[in-house]
Amino acid sequence: MAESKGDAPENRITIKVESSIVGHYDTVFYSMKKTSKIQILMNAYCERTGFDIRSIRFVFNNRVISERVTPSFLEMEDGSEIYVHRAQGGPDDYNNLYLL
């Protein structure tokens, strides 16, 4: 992602996304604004890996995260890690969901 002239480096964050899905163990790094919706990262990850966004869950601090939150809302720091798991369904998937 290219930085615009108004993007100061302190407004950007690099996030590590790590998959634990059998056969798809990989680590990818994304750079984004702290105020951008995490959906940008989720869509880019799914496009890169070929996963359907409805078939996986993104987890930060042991909680499934919503595409509507931002790194700033989640209090992420540079180098924070998001883990990708296969969706299991059921109520436990959403009990710990970070929402706005």
N, C-alpha and C positions, 0 to 999 in steps of 0.2 A: 504494500500500500504506500502510495506516495504521500509525503507530508506536504500540506499546504503551507503557505507563508505564515498563517496564523497559528499553526500547531507548534507550540513550544515543546521541547523534548520532555519536560516534566509533566506534560499533559498526556503523554503516551506511555503505554505499558506493554511489556512482552509477556505473553502467557504461554505456558507449556501445556499442551494437550496430549495426554497419554492414554492409549487404548489398552484395555485388558481383555478384549474380545478374542476368543480362541481363533487362531489363524490370522489375526490382524493386530499383532503386537507392534505398535509403532508410536513414535513420539514426534510431534509437530510443534513448531513455535509460531505464534501469531503476534504481530504488533498491531495495536489499535489504540484509539483514544480512550481514556478512562470514562468518558461520558457517552461513548457509543453503546448501543444495545449489544448484548452478548450474542444476539441472533446473527450478527454479521460473522462472528467466529464460527458459530454452529453451522451456518449454511456453507461457509468456505470449507470446513472440515468434511461435511457430507459430500460436497462436490468433489473434493480431492480423493476421498476414500470410496465413494460410490454407495455409502449407506443411506438408507431412507431415514430422514430425521425422526420419523415416528417409531423407528425400530431401536433407537438407542437413547440413552440418558447421559446427560453431562452432569458431573458431580463435583462440587467444590465444598470443602470442609464437611464432608459426609452428608451433604444435602443435595438433592436434585435441584438444578437451577432452571429457571424459566428463561425463555428467550427475551423477555421484556426487561430484565435487569441489566445493569451496567457494572463494569468492574469497580467503579467508584462506590456504587450501592453495596456491593459485596465486600468492600474494603480490601480489594486485591492490591498486592504490591507487585513491583516488577519481579518476574520470575515465579509468580504464583502458578500452581498446577491445577488443571481441571482433568478429571478422569472420565473416560468414556466406558460405559457398560451397556450390555445388551438390555433392552427394556424387558422387564418381567411382567408388567401389568399388575393389576390389583391395587388396593388402597395404599399399600406401603410406598408405592411409587410417588404418591403425592402428599403423604403425611408431612414430609420435611421439605416441601417445595418452597424455594425462595420466590416470593411474589412481590410486586410493587403495591 
